[in-house]
Amino acid sequence: MPEIRTTIEAPGAPYGVTVDKAGALWFTMAAQGAIGLWTGERVETVDLDPADGQPTVIVTGPDDAVWFTEFRGNRIGRIGADGALTFIAADAPYGLCAGPDGALWCTELQTGHIGRLAEDGSIVRYPVDGMPSMITAGPDGALWFTLNQANAIGRVTSNGAITTYPLLTEQANPVGMAAGPDGALWFVEIGAGQIGRITVDGTIEEFPLPDRGARPHAIIAGPDGALWFTQWGSSRLGRITTAGEISELDLPGAEPHGLALGPDGAIWVAMESGALVCVEPDGRE
């Protein structure tokens, strides 16, 4: 069984989390308007100005810098290896990922765009209806994203061609998404309490959770050939195999959001109640 290795107290409400190329843990604190860094010995913070931008999703970019979205601040931030902090203007950015084309891609949730960050800092935008939320690189060279209000999954090619696939369950409200080890894309349905799987040809499966009110939020591929996801409403970490078998682990604290895979195969969970929780998978297939 997976077990909790350690819990790190954070001076705020962690939301998103990522691990940089050096193995350091970075996280956003949406309510405090700050970025946190766990060095392995202590927590350091980078205060943002203004502090009401609501930093949310954070990733390590193709340039080895740490990038994050500020949903209310209408900008995307970058922290370089030298600690320099810079920003790019965007329209309510939320999801963020490194694309297979070497560029960063984002979602602009309120204005309905998929954006590609060009080398000069400008954003090339592709319109899509339905509140695009999280975005991830797929195994087919395209980007895949959730459409929270359209109840659908979207796919965009590097030249901006968009295809959408409606979900089987109404009002499922998909959010988190990740490429799985089986060549498919996996996502969570926060409204329906289900985990979804879509193949690159658009075939969709849905797997109900034991607690349909668990409010699954984020999902990542684990080191064990399974997918791991947070359950915001029930304070649990879930695990689903590619065959659809589900197990759960109770987490200390409340409101788990983002997930990241550490360099040693451990899973880090951002708890909005004020902690980072490190979970040791058990290596099952």
N, C-alpha and C positions, 0 to 999 in steps of 0.2 A: 504494500500500500504506500502511496505517496505520503510524505510527512513534512511538517514545517521545520525548516532548518533554523531560521532566525527571523526576528521582527525588528526593524529599524524604525525608531520614532522619527517623525518628520515635523518640522515647524510650520505646518500648514495642512492643506487638504490635497494630497497627490491625486492627479487625474490620469495623465498619460505618462508612460515610462519607456525608456530605450537604453540600450547598452552601446557605448561608442566603441571604436576600433581598438582602444586600449583596455577595454573591459570595465570602464567606469560607468556608473549608473546615473542617468539623468532623468529628471521627472518634472512635470509641470504642476504648478499649484494655482488652479484656476481662480479660487476665491481670493488669494493673496496677491495675484499678479506677479508671480516670481517663478524662476526656474531653480530647481534644486539639483545638487550633485552629491552622490554618495561615493566617496573616494575609497571606501573599504575600511576607513578609520573614523571618518567624521562626515557630517552633512554640511555642505557649503551652499549658499544661496546667491542667486543673481537677481536683484530686484529690477523690475521693469518700470519704465516711465513713459506714459502714465501706468498706474497699477490696476486699472479697471478694464484691461483688454481681454481678460479671460483666456490665458494660454491653455490650450487643450491638448491636441495631438503633438507628439514629439518623436522624431526619427533621426537616425544617422544617415546623412546624405551620401551621394556618390563621391563627394569631395572630402569625405571623412569629417566634415563639420557636423554639428548638431543643429537641426532645423526644427522649428515649432510654429504652430498656427496660433494666432490670437483672434478668436472668433468675434469678440466685440470690438477689439482694437483695429480691425480691418487691416491686418498686416501679417506677414510671415517673417519670423525672426531667424537669425543665424548666429551661432556662437562658433567662432573659428578655433583652431587648435591653440592660438595665442590668446584666446579669451575675448577677442574683439567681438562686439555685438553690433549687428547691422540689421536693417529691415527692408522689406519689399512691400509696397502697398498692394492690398487685395481686398475683395469684397466678401466679408464674413467667411474667411477660410476655416475649414474644419479638418477634413481628412487630408493626409499627406503621405507620400511614399516615393521611394526611388523607382524610376521606371526602367524597363529593359533597354531603353534607348540612351541611358546615361543621364537623363534629365530628372528633375523633381516634378511630380504631378500633385495637384491638390483638388479639393472640391470646394466650391463656393456655395454653401448650403442655402442661404436665403435668396440669392440672385439666380441660382440654377445654372451653374457652369462647372465644367471640368476644365481645369487650367494646367498648362504646361509652362514651367518657368524656363525662359530662354536664358542664354549665357549672359546677355546684357542686363538681366534683371526684370525684363518685361514679361508679361504673362499672355500667352496665346490662349484664348478662351473658346470653348465649344459648348453651346447651350444644350441643356437637357432639363425636362420638366420632372418634378417630383422630389425635390430636396435631396440632392446627392450628399451622402454622408461619408462613409469610409471608403478608401480606395487602396488597391493593392496590385502589384504586378502579377500577371497570370503566366502560366507555362507556355502560352501560345504567342508570346511577344506583344500582347495587348494589355491594357489596364482594365481591371474589373472594379465595379463600385456598387454600393447599395443605394437604392432610391427609397428613402424612408417613408415619404408620403405617397409615392406612386405604387408602393407595394410591389417592387420589382427589383431585379438585378440588371445592371448595365455593363456594357463592354465598349471601350473606345480604343481604336487603333492609334498608332503613332501619328497618323495624318488626320485624326479627328473624326473618323467615321464611327457613329454610335449605333449600337443595337441594344434593345431592352427586352427583358424576359419577365413576364408577370409571374408572381408567386402563386402557389396553389391555395394558400390560406389568406383570407381577407384580413385586413388590418394587422398584418404580421409586423409591420414597421421594422424592416431590417436595419441593422447598424453596423456592427463589426464584421470584418471580412479578412480572409487569409487564404493563401494558396496552400493546398494540402499535399501530403506526400504521395497521394494517389493520382496526381495529375488533374484533380478537380479543384474548384474553389469552394470554400466553406464559409458560412456566414451565420450570424445569430439573428433571431427574430424576437426583439425585445417585447413586442406587443402580444405575440402568440405563445411565448414560452417554448420556443422550438429552436433546433439547430437545423440549418439548411445546407444542402450540397448541390452544386450545379457543375455539370461537365462543360467542356469548352464548346460542345455542340448545342448547349442550352437545355439539356435534360435536368430536371429539378427533383430532388427528394427532400422530405422534411422529417425530422425526428423529434417527437414531443419529449419535453423534459419531465421527470417525475413530479416536479412542482411547476405547473404552468404559469404561476405568478412569480417566478424567480427573476424575471427581467434580465435575461442574458445581454451582455453589453459588448465585450471585446473577445476576440478569438485569435489564437496563434497556433502554428504547427509546433509540436513538442519534439524532444529529442528521441522519443520512443515510438515514432510512427503513428501517433495519435494527435488529435487536436485538443487544445485546452482553452477554456473560456471562463470569463467571470460571470457571476450571477449577482447583479447589483441588488436585487430585492431580497435575496436570502442569505447574503454574505457567505457564499460558497464559491469554491473553484471547481469547475466541472471538467470532465475528460470524456471525449467520445472517440471511439475507434473508427476506422474507415468502414467498418461493418455496421456501425450505428449503436454499439454498446456504450452505455453511459454510466459513469460513476462520479462521485462527488466527495469533496473535502471541505469541512467547515473551516472558515478563516477567522482569525481574531480581529475584532473591530467590525466596521460596517462600511457598506457602499464600495465594494471593489470595482475598479474601472479598468485601466489599462494593464497590459501584460507585456513582458519582454523575456526573451530567452537569454540567459547568461552564457558566458564563454565556457563554463564548466557543465552546461546542460541543465542548470537549475532554472526555475521559473520565478520571475519576480512579479509581484502583484502590487499595484498602486491602490491603497485603501484611502478613500476620501475622509475617513475618520481620523487620519493623521499618522499613517505608517506605511512602510514598504515591507512586504512579507515575502520571504524567500522559501519556495517549496521545492523539495527534492523529489523528482519523479522516481518511480520504482523500476523503470526499465521494461515494463510489460509491452508486448506487442498487441 
